[in-house]
Amino acid sequence: MSTSSTSTDFPPQALRQILTEVAELLKSRGETLSIAETAAGGLISSSILSTPGASKIYKGGLTLYTLPSRIAYAGWTQETISNYQGPTTDIVTGLAKHVRKDLESTYTLAESGTAGPTGGATPNRKPGYVALAVDCERGTFTKELNTELGGDRVANMVQFALEGLKLLKSVISGEAKL
């Protein structure tokens, strides 16, 4: 069984154009990026790292998939976890601010969602829901949406990454509004 792959396998095709655009914007402006992701599971960071010249723009990232990892690396307390009601724009705002401060990047993109195939009863716990935030000197820009991809875990993860990168691009280019 062959385990070899080619560069055409990664990053996912759906992310390639926006990755190029984001990387070029950051490079041309001499700015940097850090990532805090949960449900995308490292897909955003690994996709950024697949772009040539990533070392000039990428300050680092965290995959904060479990609540204990958020205590260890994102400044959460036991009280935060006790009050946790699932992914929200408030949650990703806090993640983005904390990681940006620690990694000293120009921008931090944070994502938290429900990839599926299972979820919960509230809208933010249904498969396909994602909350996004980009923190920068101008403030924290947020967005939430449902991909409408149901319980397709991988498709949701790719869409979460795509939506996060689209929000990031709009913040970098000055199109996003607080």
N, C-alpha and C positions, 0 to 999 in steps of 0.2 A: 504494500500500500504506500503510495507516494504522499509525502506530507509537504512537498514543495509548493510554493505559491509564487505568484508574480506581483509586480507592483500594480497591476491592473485589478487586483483583488481588494486592495486597501489604499486609501480610505474608501468607504462606500461611495459609489458614483454620485449619489444625491448630495454629498457634501463637498465634492471637489471644487466646483466653481466658487462657492462662498468661502471656502478655505483659502483659495488663491487670492480672492478679493480682500479678505481680512488680513492675511499675511502681508500683502503689498501695502495696504493702508498703514499698518503698524510699522513696517520697515521704513516707509517713506517719511513717516513722522518721528521716527526714533522713539517709539513708544513700546510698552511691554504689556504682557497679559499673564494673568494667573487664572486658574480654574478651580472651582469647587463644585463637584458633581456627585450626584447620588444615583438616581435611576439610570442615567446614561452609562454608568459603570466604568468610566475612564475613556469612553469613546471620543469625547471632545478633546481631551488632552492628547491621546494617541494620534488623533487625526491632525491636530496642530503640529505635533512632532514629526509627522510624515512629510511636512512641507519643507523644501530646501530653505536654509537660513533660519530655521526655528530657534537656534540658540541665541539669535539676536533679539527675539521678541518674546520668548516663553520663559517666565520666571519660575514656573512650577505649578503643581496642581495636587489636589487631594480628591480621592474617591471616598466620600463619606457615606458609605452605604448603610452602615449600622448606627444605631443610636449611641453605643459606647464609643465608636470612632469619632463621633461628634463631640463627646466629652473630652477625649484625648487630644483632638487636633483643631477643633473649631470653637472652643470656648464655652461649650454648653455645660450646664450644671445638671445635677439630678432633678432640680426643680423644673428646668426647661423640659427635660424628658417626661416628667410627671404630667406636665401640661400639654404635651405634644398631641396634636389633633390631625397629623398628616401634613403633607406638603402644602405650603401657602406662600404667598409673596412675602409675608413677614419673615418666614423661615429662611428663604433664599436671600433676602436682604441682609439678614444677620450673617449668614455664611459668607456672602460676598464682601461685606465690610471687614469681617474678621480676617479672612484670607488676604485681602488686599493690604491691610495694615501689616500683617506678618511677612508677606512676601515682597512688599514695597513695589508693587506693579502699578502701571498707569491705569489699567482696567482689571477687574476681576469679573468673570462670568460665573454665575452660580445657577445650578439647576436642581430641582427636586420634583419627582413625579411618581406616578404609578404606572409602571410599564406593563403589568399583567403577567400571566393571563388572568390572575384573580385580583380582587381588590376589595373595597368596602362599600358601604351604603351611601356615604356622603359624596358629593360631586368630586371633591379633591382626592378621593380614594378609589374612584372608578378608573379602570385601565384607559390610558390615553391622556389623563390629566397631567399637565406639567406647569410648574411655576418657575419663572426665570427672573434673574436680576443681573444687572451690570452696574457695578459700583465704580465710580471714578471721581475725580476732583469736583466735577459739576453736580454730583449727587448720585442717587441710586435710581436707576430706571428699571421698572418691572413690567412683566407681562405674564398672563396666565391663559391657558387655552386647553382644549381637548382635541387631540389629533383625529378623533373619530375612527381610529384604526382598531377599536375593540381590544381584545386580549392578545393581539399579535405582539409579543414582547420585543422581538428584535426590530420590527418595523417601528414600534413606538420609540425605542431607544435611538434609532437613526433620526426619527422626526424630532425628538427632543433636542438632539445635537444640532440639527438643521435650524430649528426655531431659535435656539440659543445663539448660534452664530449670526443669524439674521438680526436679532436684537443687538448683538455686539456691533455689527457693521453699522446699524443705524445710529448707535451712540457715538461710535468713532467719527462717523461722517457728519455728525451734528444734526441729523434728521429726527432723532428721538426726542420726545417731549416728556418732561417730568410731570 
